[in-house]
């Protein structure tokens, strides 16, 4: 399992959390998505490393913006 932390800009409510979680959970190999709303950090656990552009596209589809680099 691989766990990465991403910063997402624009989330302000529970609906935001649900939208981002739903889109990221739909990516192939994603096992778990945890969103910390106050910090804007999203932790994604997946079977294999995810392509950052795929993560960015999923976040964009939810209506938000992936910012900064990823952390472990």
Protein Blocks (a to p, Z undefined) as FASTA:
>chain_A
ZZdddddehiabfklmmmmmmmmmmpghiabdcddfknopacdddfbdcdfklmmmmmmm
nopacehjddZZ
